[in-house]
Amino acid sequence: MQTISDEYMREMLTKTRTYSLLILRPGPRMNEPGADKIIWEHGRRNFALRAERLLSIVCPVGDDTVAGVGIFDAPVDQVDGLMKDDPAVKEGVLLYELHACRSFPGDSLPG
């Protein structure tokens, strides 16, 4: 593993930006008939948010406690407004929480 100096860390920390972390959890209607169709439309919306460069990273999880996570390149209040209009949230299929976070511009998942 590469050795990282204190100076390098201090320099890099000045380059961070604020993003919004989204955590999706199964909602009360997750297992109801038709929820799969609502999740499909939620996914379609995620593709649109990605195309608009608002949703930088999206990771469906699908276990019993977490349905997915996402990183938005937008402030928490804007993402909150977007999520209130999400079809799965509106129908109670998904619940969400938001957190301001910091990261490095240009970070990405390996291709």
Buried (B, 14 or more C-beta within 10 A) or exposed (E): EEEEEEEEEEEEEEEEEEBBBBBBBBBEBBEEEEBEEBBEBBBEBBEEBBEEEBBBBBEBBEEEEBBBBBBBBBEBEEBBEBBEEBBBBEBBBBBBEBEEBEBEEEEEEEE
